[in-house]
Amino acid sequence: MQKLSAFKVSAPGSTMIMGEHAVLAGQPALVCALDTRIDIRVVPRDDRVVQIESELGKYQASLDHLPHDAALSFVVAAIQAYQTRVK
């Protein structure tokens, strides 16, 4: 199996000013770009430890048991969604 290398990704911010529920019915929404970005750096590890360092807080847990963290719940949920794909 090929070992993964560290990588970094970045995405611009945006917000829906109105119509966030309308889009669920195929209707338009008013979206605005933000002058901010999110940057993520992923560094593969040899163990099954997930370690997050963010302005929102720090988090460390085993990939096999990811306890809830209020400040980073959206990140933990994303990891859980792909948990079965990580070996």
Secondary structure, 3 states (H helix, E strand, C coil): CCCCCCEEEEEEEEEEEECCCHHHHCCCCEEEEEEEEEEEEECCCCCCEEEEEECCEEEEEECCECCCCCCCHHHHHHHHHCHHHCC
